[in-house]
Amino acid sequence: MKVALDDQQQTGVFISMDELAHLDKHLAELYQLKDQLTSTSVFDLTPEQLKARLSPTIHKAIADALANGAYVSYLQPDPKIPARYIHEYADGKLDYVNIDLQTGKEVIVKTSR
């Protein structure tokens, strides 16, 4: 196996036919590696592509937080409720919360299940 370098960056991997016969069982791993090495920078992604790439990580972080007894906080979308944020708990409880700008403390406006 030979690796081609151009200005200290890998540009290719050359595998002989003899080596390829021994690598058949690892082809899936090689394709995954290829995909990782050629993936697009997050700065070059469209908003939809970035959302798709981050979605599995976000869902795992939310599941881990809820499983560890924490809550997940996000902006409250209903303009009829005078609260800026929602804290969502694993048991389905929702706290509608504002932040007191003078003290920095949370003020619970409403709680629901």
PEQUI-V575352 format. One record per pair of residues at least 24 apart in sequence whose C-alpha atoms are under 8 Angstrom apart, sorted by the first residue. I is the first residue (numbers start at 1). J is the second residue. If there is no record, write none. Layout:
i->I j->J
i->I j->J
This chain:
i->66 j->90
i->82 j->109
i->83 j->109
